[in-house]
Amino acid sequence: MNDPLNDPSLAPHLPNQPAVDLGALAAAGAKLDGAFTDLDLGERLAAARAAVPGRLVFTTSFGLEDQAISHAIFTQDIAIAVVTFDTGRLFPETHQVWAETEQHYGRRIQALLPEGRSVETWVAQHGINGFRSSVAARQACCGLRKVEPLGRALAGASAWVTGVRAEQSPERALMNFTAIDPQHRLLKLNPLLDWTRDRLSNFVRDHHIPYNSLHDRGFLSIGCAPCTRAVAPGEPERAGRWWWEEEEKKECGLHSPNRPNSSALVASK
């Protein structure tokens, strides 16, 4: 039977949810930040589960990072909810590895979809591929298809686990293992932050983890189909995302490097 505290669909309906104590979460995050260096992935996730009370949520888009984290959660039966966003514009290969992952681990991964009426209105105004008209239009599309569902996924959660790695981009290199996310009022955890692409690929191969076949065709970072291309040798990992935009503007709005880390928040109290 599912634990209701780890079912994101029930979060808005859980009675008497306690007020979030960001100071306590920041203190827990600061301890984890110092401990993660000496722990492997499974140990990092287990330590986070033990240190943070309440519901923990991991959001997956089925990239290599996400598959490694899902593997650790499922094989060690760690009480972290695994959620994905079906944006309506995903590659067929992403749906395929989604199905393979559920079959491989015998688990269902909950999908959150964008609010239908909002997407209909946006497409009517901008066109089916109107996100290419400007950065603002693309960010609005990401907002509807990713950011809004993320808010629902994280409602009532104490911590959010992500697949962010420092090597992915200069912006992500500024991030920490843990940080307080003031927008969602929770602790953000990046357990793969110090992993290289090679280490990640070896982990997926050695543990026989299902992965997206697009990775074998040069797609290093995979999002929505019309917004993702393969990268050339030597290009940054995320060069294939929204490739028509300037480099410094290429985030969808889910991750921001400019949020306070846990140690800084604890020190300021």
VOFIPA-788673 format. One record per residue: z, x, y of N, C-alpha, C in turn. Coordinates in steps of 0.001 Angstrom, whole numbers, plus 500000, padded with zeros to 6 digits. Each point is the difference from the previous one (the first is absolute). Layout:
BEGIN
ZXYZXYZXY;...
This chain:
BEGIN
500000500846498803500000499154501197500000500880501245;499211499629500981499923500789501220501284499898500806;500368501082500622501139500030500905499559499436501334;500585498882500497499544499416501254500111500941501170;500923500965499957500104500936501116498811500938500055;499230500084498901498837500871499968498698499215499913;500030498733500298498804499162500039499646499730501449;498940500658500534499691499855501418499585498598500390;499516499192499051499591498646500348501191499129500352;501193500389499549501192499199500241500801500470501206;499619501149500563500826500617501041500322499071501159;499014499258500548500331499149501133500931498855499649;500157499727498688500778498836499584501358500364499415;500319501297499925501297500381499454501108499576500953;501040499337499500501060499513500882500919501116500462;500515499847501217501058500870500524499672501486499870;498762500383500391499663501411499978500849500735501029;500634501120499619500877500705500929499216500627501134;500673500146501142499365500665501134499721501446499635;498865500521500480499618501368499683500857500973500798;500592500967499326500778501054500638499122501246500045;499258500168501097499076501124500103500738501333499983;501211500041500526500771501226499972500303500433498582;500401499046499160500300500326498603498734500421499261;498893499310500280498737500382499371499563501394500447;500185500297501282499638501323500516500842501091499336;501293499727499810500873500974499341499560500234498560;499650498923499300499503500140498630498694500780499983;499130499701500980498729500701500076500165501479500275;500948500354500858500237501411500318500444500762498756;500839499383499168500443500657498764498834500159499032;499167498973499899498839500084499118499023501055500489;499818500075501313499072500962500584500384501426499601;501291500269499972500461501324499621499938500256498511;500040498924499199500039500166498546498623500008499356;499012499365500630498704499803499361499318501312499597;500186501047500762499292501255499735500231500500498585;501185499802499459500360500531498682499787498998498868;499401498847500295499840498954498995498525499765499684;499707499582498764498633499602499676499796498554500458;498797499478499818499675498684500543500904498909499447;500159499962498692500853498968499415501432500097500470;500487501223500137501366500194500482500137499573501457;498986500235500796500042499571501402500084498482500102;499189499320499211500014498538500045501314499444499464;500523500590498928501280499550499454501132500256500986;499947501146500695501027500303500996499940499015501157;498786499640500406499853499018501083500547498651499577;499711499607498762500491498712499510501526499976499958;500598501120499614501459500074499914500652500049501371;499314500599500983500614500225501306499835498831500959;498973499186499790499677498943500964500295498640499386;500911499232500570500280498667499466498896499022500372;499932498893499273499021498973500337498662500242499331;498985499367500532498670499996499384499155501158500515;499395500743499077499053501060500326498607499531499618;499027500281500853498626499554499788499060501192500058;499119500105499018498925500981500005498683499272500162;499195500395500993498693499381500228498909500931499496;499172499510499088498971500808499370498603499520500376;499098500967500197498574499683500141499227500646498854;500724500489498980499450500513498748499267501334500167;500315500756501064499523501369500104500792500901499065;499650501270499956500701500924499107501495500040500283;500360500043501287501419500037500372500729498776499467;499380498845500214500633498744499603500118499894498481;499001500503499298500059499945498539501108500888499453;500210501153500630501090500875499567501352499328500221;500172499371501155501270499341500295500211498801499083;498959499193499807500114498851499098500369500462498595;499399501090499542500315500545498669501492500313499891;500550500667501012501419500350499960500878498749500013;499651499029500827500779498760500080499972499257498671;498798499837499431499867499189498796500553500701498760;499740501287499839500449500682498780501507500234499998;500597500110501197501449500192500067500736498697500294;499240498902500111500576498675500240500929500014501212;499519500597501096500771500062501243499817498678500748;501071499458500505499978498680500646499422500089501409;498706500239500055499255500019501262498824499047499833;499873499027500890498905499043499926498682500693500346;498959499717499217498674500572500230499077498884500476;499429500203501191499207498956500670498691500610500468;498927499208499976498726500460500546499422498935500923;499024500406500805499331499096500927498538499872499583;499603498803499614498587499754499717499363499527501296;499352500917500686499499499737501358498790499090500031;499367499797498849498757499240499970498769500877500135;500193501316500239498866500916500174500150501244499123;500754499898498910500241501157499140498780500308499134;499894501261499557498974500403499046500244499332498643;498946499678499247500203499536498618500769501009499166;499788501284500259500717501031499252501506499943500243;500406499560501199501425499854500284500586498855499194;499277498889499929500461498896499164500060500428498532;499071500846499588499982500446498612501239500828499664;500333500969500855501174500828499701501281499187500160;499986499010500839501139499075500098500240499351498639;498925499434499412500125499346498695500410501000498922;499426501203500035500344501024499009501463500413500116;500499500063501225501397500386500209500940498947499432;499707498740500262500845498935499455499996500032498470;498825500224499411499903500037498543500716501224499434;499844501134500669500577501254499500501520499948499958;500612499420501042501464499995500096500622498667499595;499178499000499742500535498700499634500774499333501114;499580500236501237500684499437501170498989499261500880;500472498972500686499201499322501020500319500613501349;498962500234500795500163500514501351499692498867500959;500973499635500805499819498855500882499012500306501108;499099499065500243499000500137501061500325499069501150;499921500523501201500084499186501201498621499989500653;499536498831500378498698499832500628500162499716501477;498981500305500808500083499660501418500041498491500203;500524499602501131500060498583500351498572499500500231;499577499052499167498594499604499966499445499494501309;500747499148500687499487499412501236499776501065501070;500892500989500054499858501062500994498758500845499734;499746500307498722498809500771499661498742499196500309;499994498715499674498845499153500300499698499993501494;501037499875500804499815499973501454499459501329500505;500549501110499487499559501328500444498538500233499641;499605499660498777498616500203499571499056499111500805;500428498789500302499155499112500806499758500575501388;500978500683500537499878500568501345499271501338500020;500230500843498967499517501385500039498881500301499011;499804499142499012499018500281498962500653500672498805;499296499972498874500591500486498761500351501485500079;499204500794500723500292501422500174500280500339501460;500605499071500701500277500199501418500985501098500297;500695500474498987500977501080500200499330501296500448;498696500119499853499318501220500414499611499995501482;500264498914500683499596499906501402500895500815500922;501266500209499614500927500768500827501235500346499179;500759500975500477501255500340499344500945498811500025;500037499302501130500902498854500126499651498905498992;498698499771499807499581498982499040500381500412498581;499819501286499677500367500471498667501504499907499783;500774500361501001501446499922499863500460498548499848;499312499087500668500336498580499850499706499524498585;498887500468499440499664499634498624501042500554499034;500372501269500170501062500583499172501310499233500184;500246499558501221501217499250500266500068498725499184;498874499302499917499958498750499241500089500235498495;499287501012499537499842500189498558501070500881499364;500677500843500815500997500915499456501365499870500666;500023500074501334501279500101500705500806498714499875;499346498857500165500725498724499882500543499783498589;499191500240498943500568499891498652501122501006499748;499895501191500601501083500966499851501307499424500521;499949499330501137501208499391500544500627499023499032;499175499244499307500521499067498998500591500748498805;499321501068499589500487500766498850501361500623500273;500216500435501243501229500719500343501115499089500512;499744498709500110501024499082500502501246500063499128;501124500318500599501260500053499277500239501283499225;499055500964500054500159501242499250500868500994500759;500641500891499255500788501079500594499185501276500158;499001500186499121499209501230500052498582499728499524;499088500808500537498573499906499691499541501350499472;499507500029498768499493501218499373498497500077500211;499493501154500449498571500174500259499467501232499266;498677500109499961499340501147499393499530501034501009;500565499997501194499598500948501047500264501439499558;499014500875500254500164501442499782499661500743501289;500709501059500274499790500764501228498597500594500052;499445500338498861498701500647499924498847499060500362;500248498699500043498926499040500210499382500068501392;500806500313501020499475500041501362500999500708500897;499559500497501160500941500624500939501096499042500450;499654498710500138501004499027500420501076499828498925;499580499933498754500960499798498919500830501256499731;499467501144500410500777501239499870501233499988500894;500031499112500996501151499892500891501118499144499412;499744499348498890500966499072499431501064500728499196;501064499270499662501123500514499216500075499262498673;500808500541499080500238499283498749500538498600500276;500885499873500975500597498703500327499965499787501507;499903498753500389500018499659501423500388498541500146;500682499684501065500283498606500320498742499388500626;499574498893499458498883499243500559500589498892500870;499989500174501318500658499019500865499290498658500036;498686499993499755499265498743500032500436499083498858;500094500565498804500386499194498840501491500086499696;500725500838500759501449500126499887500416500339498570;499451501122499525500322500479498664499796501507499947;500297500571498831499810501426499766498654500209499322;499200500875500574498703500327499412500132501296499207;499497499979498759500138501131499090498619500514499602;499794501309500137498726500631499651500241501050498912;500177499593498747500433500931498954498954501035499597;498748499821500408498948500966499679499625500862501203;500802499987501018499623500635501261499578501453499830;500678500750499143499742501438499858499051500327498849;499411499010499382499079500243498893498602500321500520;499341500961499344498605500298500311499090499097499176;498728499977500398499023499217499241499889500530498565;499996501305499845499888500579498659501190499614499126;501195500066500569501185499633499221499932498532499582;499551499163500911499891498576499720498970499741498904;498830500621500109498944499810499009500459500460498621;500689501120499958500514500507498717501018499045499401;500854499418500838501011499059499517499334498776499375;499006499456500689499292498822499484499296500326498690;499355501173499932499299500402498774500984500236498853;501065500746500266500932500378498932500740498806499420;500193498954500820500728498816499532499063498854499603;498691500286499967499009499016499551500126498681500776;500103500123501304500187498851500873498636499414500382;499813498692499914498728499419500446499746500331501473;498745500262500336499682500291501396498647499403500373;499776499860501291498774499395500520498815500926499740;498962499497499342498848500830499656499256500503501237;500233499401501165499370500488501229500462501414500347;501178500378499552500479501356500265499062501041499392;499346499664498899499087500934499350498667500100500732;499813499132501018498739499992500753500219500414501452;501095500727500250500207500551501329500779499135500956;500521498870499529500838499145500841501447500464499837;500500500778500955501354500541499880501053499017500481;499670499225501029500899498967500534499226498691499995;500556498984499352499240498772499745500692498805500641;499265499311500854500493498774500614499030498875499740;499706499212501018499016498934499866498601500601499849;499139499320499250498683500544499672499139500315501226;499869499107500980499125500323501134500580501047500944;501248500376499808500664500957500892500289501332499323;499399500243498836500286501211499234498695500601499493;499869501307500141498870500729499413500541501223499273;499148500601499169500351501261499364500042501099501052;500762501050499734500087501111500939499220501190499435;499507500807500909499278501208499606500987501116499698;499592500996499215500894501138499733500482500632501302;501304500220500089500574500608501192500457499021501053;499602498731499888500464498998500958501449499626499703;500758499589501018501371499517499768500005498788499072;501126499788499328500101498918499024499660498639500590;500432499763501236499814498670500587498766499919500902;499105500989499900498786499985500824499089498829499648;500121499488498787499167498884499587500512498637500412;501128499943500690500550498718500460499572499772501438;499360498859500263499540499634501354499279501196500641;499036500541499281499362501265500377499262499927501329;499719498798500491499290499856501265500926500131501213;501319500133499758500960500099501096500410501446500247;500640500220501152500545501323500287501181500271499079;500164501263499629500981500388498991501416499564500347;500396500145501268501393499756500348500375498523499964;499020499115499834500293498573500019499954499377498603;499904500824498952499702499485498680501250499706499176;500742498994500389501067499412499199499830498482500070;500459499310498971499811498550499961501146499243500653;501093500704500304501139499330500611501201499885499087;499841500365498723501133499933499079500962501159500214;499451501186500307500824501208500090499893500623501386;501151500298500582500039500650501306500841501255499903;499493501157500491500781501223499928501082500101501060;500014499071500934500870500143501165501232499123499918;500541499846498805501224499243499827501134500956499696;501237499675500389501100500948499858500341500275498550;500208501287499659500446500283498644501484499685499875;500450499934498774501371499542499754501023500967500553;499743501307499863500964500985500470500196499905501506;498887499786500725500108499894501451500775498771500398;499796498900499278500707498780500358501487500152499723;500347500631498868501415500199499687500650500886501052;499290501067500391500568500947500964500235499365501365;499182498977500316500117499384501321501103498959500078;500577499654498852501010498944500005501339500530500495;
